Amino acid sequence: MNLRNILMTGSFLVAAGASTAMAADCGIDGGRLSIIGNEFPAIQTVARNAQDCDGLSEAKANLTADHQTINLAGMQGDPAEYTTAIVANSSIVALINEDVIRPLDDLVSAHGQDIPKNQLITINGQVMAVAFMANAQHLVYRKDILEQIGMEPPKTYEDMLAAAEKIRAEGILEYPLGGAYAAGWNLAQEFVNMYIGNGGQFYEPGTAQVSINNEAGVATLEMLKSLSAYMNPDFLTHDSNATSAEWEAGNVALMNMWGSRTGVLMDAEGSTPEVYENTTVAGPMTVAGGDTPASTLWWDGWTVAKNISDADAEATFKAMKHGISPAILNDETMGQAVWMIDGYQPAPVNQGVFSAISAGTTPYPMLPHHGLLHTALGDNIADFLQGKESAEQTLSDIEDAYMTAAREKGFVN
Amino acid sequence: MKHSAFFWFVLPSAIAMLLFIFFPIVSVVIQSVHVAHEQVIVEVENCGPFGCTTATAIDQEATAALRAEQPLGRFAGLEIYKDRNHLAVTQVGQLWDQSTGIGDFIGKLMNLPFYKALGFTLTYTFVVTPLTILFGFVIAVAVNSAARVLRGPLIFFSLLPNIVTPLIGGLILFWMVDARGVIGTALRWLADDPSLSVKADTGLMWIMLMVYGVWHSAPFAFIVYYAGLQTVNTDTLEAARIDGASRWQQIRHVVIPHLLPLTTFIALIQLMDNFRVFEPIISFNASAHATSLSWAIYNDLGGETQQLTSAAATSVLTVIGVAILLSPVLVRTYRSYGKA
């Protein structure tokens, strides 16, 4: 709610400067900048602008989809290879767990007074990251197909199933639903969404003891299976990229998809006008009569490495601050994300993420042991979706796999 | 060779092996018997753009003290090897007691991650290795009997699958077998089943992975056999021809015995390689249907929280598996050298 207000206010402000492709004065006098981060347009924009700063003794960026498998190793050395990691609310946990990023309070008070408070991510009272964009999964639908069957965009997953059945029955599409259900991280994420929508709690309160083998867990798996019946039979191999390709090929009418990827679906590239002109976004859906959307909220932000000199940390801080300053917004970059930057003007493509925020969607859990559960979920859910075993068996397998890993990592005894 | 000369001769490679093979294995073994410290968890308040929540975090000061005291972590002995995500000693015992028969037992065993991975790894190894040798041999004999002008281009094209990077080769095949790809569509037409999908069916996925494995490594067997074929004694072949041996009889009684030592060599290399099957599972996105030991190691290290001990234990088990697999061939080689 708060964010939405701030973003809306921001949209009435005029961007401070025109686009800055040229070298920029960021008040830096020597020091290193080395960025590690994910690879999508918004992050590329931030990294490029940070590198444009004058006075850096070294400026480089390593942007890759595999960032989270190398960021930790690249920050554990002394001095660290990467002076900053661009992370999300799930991946910051691994860096905090291993104590490789530094609190930013001193740098914020000395050089970052103008960063809006809501962009500062604080953990236990210390600023650990500066967020620059919001993200969430939400409904994406084909306006024309829904009009054809005479149905409103679904507000719940039950409505989505009804719409899918009708689209199939009328012979419009054989597999009307899409979704990033690739075994592994993606599938686990869908479980997390749906389980939260079902009102489930992942752990016994106040402990790292997992507890998902319950009614909410079974309902979650059953719903995922019901949805998968309307998906391309290859769904277990479809990650976000493959699902987007299915959408652009016009094979899908409804799906739950990342806000950061909808821009690509609605532009004129890689698809026909019939598809991209009718691609519309709406807020995330609820499930089983619940109020909490079956989705999670995400932020992307940057951190500063611990094992680097104070001079490098200062230079990195100033450069990254410039990388997310209002000056980076222009016609090209405006639609790349739901920016938290002053001067950002929301486009229709971003409506899904705003709806997710205003509907009170739960942020993805930031717990030190949750990464282990996410891995265990991703390894085991496919067995149930393929009909190899019962929901209870799958849930108990997940719990066993998680508890074994958590014991190894010292989270439970 | 004098002892001192021999010593200086092997010293550089001995040092390299010690540094790059022996020590890393020792470090993996040490890693596999140590687990992380008990985490000191504190309750914290996290604030961000979506408001504040109460969560937990690791107490870094307390952890730093624990680490300074025991840098390797807690000693766990063989605990990790025996846990559910590896050999699952307790669970296997329970399954054995609950099972109604050996088939039922194996079915339930395949629900445990390590045995599931081992099941596919062994099937893959024992299907792909003989087929690689067979196809390699057939291609070598065929190319060898082609006209001399054609041999150069033929060799080049036969080697292509091995030259293409495994991940890329896997991806090419992945898109070809897609329901809308060239092979996928052909299969649907052949089977007369519009819902047939290789990527959705565990059995077909296994076959696809193995077809890929043979496709990728047959050129290796081919080039080794082709080199061997150039050394076949032409006098013996000619004598066989004069005695009226057919083409098949020449191959059966002259060529194959001559190439037998090469077969041992190819079998050794292929058993090792296939037991570490990894790339096709990644490029086929096949982990829902098939996992291997190498994939399990990758999965442990690729999660948001790295499980180093678990990965180290699986690595050690893989090394032991390779040793067991190679022992018959090695014993055989040792014996035949003993005879000579």
Contacts between the chains, C-beta under 8 A, distances in Angstrom:
chain1	res1	chain2	res2	distance
A	2	B	49	7.7
A	2	B	51	6.9
A	3	B	49	4.9
A	3	B	50	6.8
A	68	B	304	6.1
A	69	B	301	7.0
A	69	B	302	5.3
A	72	B	306	7.0
A	89	B	48	7.2
A	90	B	304	6.1
A	91	B	304	5.9
A	93	B	304	6.8
A	93	B	305	7.8
A	94	B	304	5.0
A	94	B	305	5.8
A	94	B	306	7.6
A	96	B	57	6.4
A	96	B	58	7.2
A	97	B	58	5.4
A	97	B	305	7.0
A	99	B	58	7.9
A	99	B	60	4.7
A	99	B	63	7.2
A	99	B	64	7.2
A	118	B	48	7.8
A	118	B	49	5.1
A	119	B	49	6.6
A	120	B	47	7.7
A	120	B	48	7.8
A	121	B	46	7.5
A	121	B	47	7.2
A	121	B	48	4.5
A	121	B	49	8.0
A	122	B	45	7.9
A	122	B	46	6.9
A	122	B	47	4.5
A	122	B	48	7.4
A	123	B	44	5.7
A	123	B	46	5.1
A	123	B	57	6.0
A	124	B	42	7.3
A	124	B	44	3.8
A	124	B	45	6.7
A	124	B	46	7.8
A	124	B	57	6.2
A	125	B	45	7.2
A	131	B	48	6.2
A	131	B	49	5.4
A	134	B	49	6.3
A	134	B	50	7.9
A	182	B	285	5.8
A	183	B	285	7.5
A	183	B	287	5.0
A	183	B	288	3.6
A	184	B	287	6.1
A	184	B	299	8.0
A	206	B	43	7.9
A	208	B	41	7.4
A	208	B	56	7.9
A	232	B	179	7.0
A	233	B	179	7.1
A	233	B	195	6.7
A	233	B	197	4.4
A	233	B	199	7.6
A	233	B	200	3.8
A	234	B	178	7.1
A	234	B	179	6.1
A	234	B	197	5.5
A	234	B	199	4.1
A	234	B	200	5.4
A	235	B	200	7.8
A	236	B	199	7.5
A	236	B	200	7.2
A	236	B	285	7.7
A	236	B	288	4.1
A	236	B	289	7.7
A	237	B	199	4.8
A	237	B	284	7.4
A	237	B	285	3.9
A	237	B	286	7.4
A	237	B	288	7.4
A	239	B	285	7.2
A	297	B	50	5.1
A	299	B	48	6.0
A	299	B	49	5.5
A	299	B	50	7.3
A	340	B	49	6.1
A	357	B	50	7.1
A	363	B	48	7.3
A	363	B	50	4.8
A	363	B	53	6.9
A	365	B	55	7.4
A	366	B	46	5.6
A	366	B	53	7.6
A	366	B	55	5.4
A	367	B	55	5.7
A	367	B	56	5.8
A	368	B	39	6.9
A	368	B	41	7.1
A	368	B	56	6.3
A	368	B	57	6.0
A	368	B	58	5.1
A	369	B	39	7.9
A	369	B	305	7.4
A	371	B	303	5.8
A	371	B	304	3.4
A	371	B	305	3.7
A	372	B	303	7.1
A	372	B	305	5.1
A	372	B	307	7.6
A	374	B	303	7.1
A	374	B	304	6.5
A	375	B	299	7.1
A	375	B	303	3.9
A	375	B	304	7.4
A	375	B	305	7.3
A	375	B	307	8.0
A	379	B	113	6.8
A	379	B	287	7.7
A	379	B	299	6.9
A	382	B	287	7.7
A	382	B	288	3.6
A	382	B	289	7.9
A	383	B	111	7.5
A	385	B	288	8.0
A	386	B	202	7.0
A	386	B	288	7.0
A	389	B	111	7.0
A	393	B	111	7.6
A	397	B	111	6.6
A	400	B	84	5.3
A	401	B	84	7.0
A	401	B	85	6.2
A	401	B	113	6.8
A	404	B	83	4.9
A	404	B	84	4.6
A	404	B	85	4.7
A	405	B	85	6.7
A	405	B	305	8.0
A	405	B	307	5.7
A	405	B	310	6.8
A	407	B	35	7.7
A	407	B	83	7.4
A	408	B	35	4.9
A	408	B	36	6.7
A	408	B	76	8.0
A	408	B	80	6.1
A	408	B	83	7.4
A	408	B	307	6.2
A	408	B	309	5.3
A	408	B	310	5.9
A	409	B	35	7.4
A	409	B	36	4.7
A	409	B	39	7.1
A	409	B	305	6.6
A	409	B	307	6.9
A	410	B	35	6.7
A	410	B	36	4.2
A	410	B	37	5.3
A	410	B	38	4.4
A	410	B	39	4.6
A	410	B	74	7.4
A	411	B	39	5.3
A	411	B	41	7.6
A	413	B	38	7.4
